[in-house]
Amino acid sequence: MESRFARVGHETALKAMLTLVIAVMSASQLLAKLPDQPTEIRVQIMDSRTHRPLKGHKVQITFSGMDGHWYHNAPKMIGRTDSDGTVVFEVKQPIPPIMGVVDWWAYPCSNPEVYSTQTVFQDGVVAHWPSTGISKADKWCTADSQAPLPQRQPGKVIFFVHPLNRFQYAWYDLWK
């Protein structure tokens, strides 16, 4: 006799696997362009409290394998944000189905940090911060009530971070 919890666990795993299969299949159909034609992915880094763009941040995007799994030597690209907080990555085809975003010198206030490339290209992504119950993180990452709400744009990821000074970064590095 199967318990209700086991059934829910199986259903959740099945939904996750089905979502991954659909993302991989859809991404390969959506991104079927000429093999060497580059495609732009824009990542905008914004202050989590004020929603203002952050200039000069080192940003990395990392791609999964074409099968949707993460590998040690996964393809990655690194750039710096301009005055608008945006870095543009020229990605060559074929584009893997999943990508992750990292701001090297800031506390990530975006959940999740991994996105379907199909969703990025079709609709764009505006990350968000769900309250965690960790007072310091929630204080750093919860937007001010007056902060403007950014809009999704195809081909763009808007990623929120809490900028760290050198002391905070050293503390954060030891903490994680």
C-alpha positions as CSV (number, residue, x, y, z in Angstrom):
1,M,0.0,0.0,0.0
2,E,1.5,3.3,-1.1
3,S,1.3,6.3,1.3
4,R,-0.1,9.6,0.3
5,F,3.4,11.2,0.7
6,A,5.1,8.7,-1.6
7,R,2.4,9.3,-4.2
8,V,3.0,13.1,-4.0
9,G,6.7,12.5,-4.3
10,H,6.4,10.4,-7.4
11,E,4.0,12.9,-8.9
12,T,6.4,15.8,-8.2
13,A,9.4,13.9,-9.7
14,L,7.3,13.0,-12.8
15,K,6.2,16.6,-13.3
16,A,9.8,17.8,-13.0
17,M,11.0,15.2,-15.5
18,L,8.2,16.0,-17.9
19,T,9.0,19.8,-17.6
20,L,12.6,19.1,-18.4
21,V,11.8,17.0,-21.5
22,I,9.3,19.6,-22.8
23,A,11.9,22.4,-22.2
24,V,14.6,20.4,-24.1
25,M,12.3,19.6,-27.0
26,S,10.8,23.1,-27.2
27,A,14.2,24.8,-27.0
28,S,15.6,22.7,-29.8
29,Q,12.6,23.6,-32.0
30,L,12.6,27.3,-31.1
31,L,16.3,27.8,-31.5
32,A,16.7,25.9,-34.8
33,K,18.4,28.7,-36.7
34,L,21.4,28.6,-38.9
35,P,24.2,26.7,-37.0
36,D,26.7,29.6,-36.7
37,Q,24.3,32.6,-36.3
38,P,24.8,34.2,-32.9
39,T,21.8,35.0,-30.7
40,E,21.8,37.7,-28.0
41,I,21.0,37.1,-24.4
42,R,20.8,40.2,-22.3
43,V,21.3,40.0,-18.5
44,Q,20.5,43.1,-16.5
45,I,21.7,43.3,-12.9
46,M,19.6,45.4,-10.6
47,D,19.8,46.4,-7.0
48,S,17.3,44.2,-5.1
49,R,16.0,47.1,-2.9
50,T,15.8,50.0,-5.4
51,H,15.5,48.1,-8.7
52,R,18.2,50.5,-10.1
53,P,20.7,49.1,-12.6
54,L,24.2,48.2,-11.2
55,K,27.2,49.2,-13.4
56,G,30.5,47.3,-13.6
57,H,29.4,44.0,-12.2
58,K,31.1,40.8,-13.3
59,V,28.3,38.4,-14.6
60,Q,28.6,34.8,-15.7
61,I,26.1,32.7,-17.6
62,T,26.6,29.0,-17.6
63,F,24.8,26.6,-19.9
64,S,23.6,23.0,-19.4
65,G,24.5,20.3,-21.8
66,M,22.1,19.9,-24.8
67,D,20.5,17.1,-22.8
68,G,19.6,19.6,-20.0
69,H,22.0,18.2,-17.5
70,W,24.8,20.2,-15.8
71,Y,28.4,19.2,-16.4
72,H,31.7,20.2,-14.8
73,N,33.0,21.7,-18.0
74,A,29.8,23.4,-19.0
75,P,30.0,26.2,-21.5
76,K,30.1,29.6,-19.8
77,M,30.4,33.3,-20.8
78,I,31.6,36.2,-18.6
79,G,31.0,39.9,-19.1
80,R,30.7,43.2,-17.2
81,T,27.5,45.3,-16.9
82,D,27.4,48.7,-18.7
83,S,25.9,51.9,-17.3
84,D,22.4,50.4,-17.7
85,G,23.4,47.4,-15.7
86,T,23.2,45.2,-18.8
87,V,25.7,42.8,-20.3
88,V,25.0,41.3,-23.8
89,F,26.2,37.8,-24.5
90,E,26.5,36.6,-28.2
91,V,25.6,32.9,-28.0
92,K,26.2,30.7,-31.0
93,Q,23.8,27.9,-32.0
94,P,22.8,25.4,-30.9
95,I,21.8,26.9,-27.6
96,P,21.4,24.5,-24.6
97,P,18.0,24.3,-23.0
98,I,19.0,25.7,-19.5
99,M,21.1,28.6,-18.4
100,G,22.2,29.9,-15.0
101,V,23.2,33.4,-14.0
102,V,25.8,34.4,-11.4
103,D,26.9,37.9,-10.3
104,W,30.4,37.3,-8.9
105,W,30.5,40.1,-6.2
106,A,27.0,40.3,-4.9
107,Y,24.5,38.4,-2.8
108,P,21.9,36.8,-5.2
109,C,18.4,38.0,-4.5
110,S,16.8,36.1,-7.4
111,N,15.1,32.8,-7.2
112,P,15.6,30.7,-9.1
113,E,19.0,31.4,-10.6
114,V,18.5,28.9,-13.4
115,Y,16.2,29.5,-16.4
116,S,14.9,27.8,-19.5
117,T,16.5,29.4,-22.5
118,Q,13.2,29.0,-24.4
119,T,11.5,31.1,-21.7
120,V,14.3,33.7,-21.9
121,F,14.0,34.0,-25.7
122,Q,10.2,33.9,-25.9
123,D,9.1,36.0,-22.9
124,G,12.1,37.1,-21.0
125,V,12.5,36.6,-17.2
126,V,12.2,38.9,-14.2
127,A,13.6,37.1,-11.2
128,H,11.9,37.6,-7.8
129,W,12.7,37.1,-4.1
130,P,10.4,34.9,-2.1
131,S,10.6,35.6,1.6
132,T,12.8,33.0,3.2
133,G,12.5,33.8,6.9
134,I,16.2,34.5,7.1
135,S,16.1,38.1,8.5
136,K,19.4,39.4,7.0
137,A,18.6,37.9,3.5
138,D,15.0,39.2,3.5
139,K,16.2,42.6,4.6
140,W,18.8,42.7,1.8
141,C,16.6,41.3,-0.9
142,T,13.1,42.7,-0.3
143,A,12.3,45.6,-2.6
144,D,11.4,49.0,-1.3
145,S,7.7,49.8,-1.8
146,Q,8.6,52.7,-4.1
147,A,10.8,50.5,-6.4
148,P,9.6,50.4,-10.0
149,L,8.6,47.0,-11.2
150,P,10.6,46.0,-14.3
151,Q,8.8,44.4,-17.2
152,R,9.8,41.2,-19.0
153,Q,11.3,41.5,-22.5
154,P,12.1,38.7,-24.9
155,G,15.8,37.7,-24.8
156,K,16.4,39.4,-21.4
157,V,17.0,38.2,-17.9
158,I,16.5,40.8,-15.1
159,F,18.5,39.5,-12.1
160,F,18.4,41.1,-8.6
161,V,21.3,41.2,-6.2
162,H,22.4,42.9,-3.0
163,P,25.7,44.7,-3.7
164,L,28.3,43.7,-1.2
165,N,31.2,45.8,0.1
166,R,34.6,44.1,0.7
167,F,33.9,43.3,4.3
168,Q,30.4,41.8,3.5
169,Y,31.8,39.8,0.6
170,A,34.6,38.3,2.8
171,W,31.9,37.5,5.4
172,Y,29.6,36.1,2.8
173,D,32.4,34.0,1.3
174,L,33.1,32.4,4.7
175,W,29.4,32.0,5.5
176,K,28.5,30.0,2.4
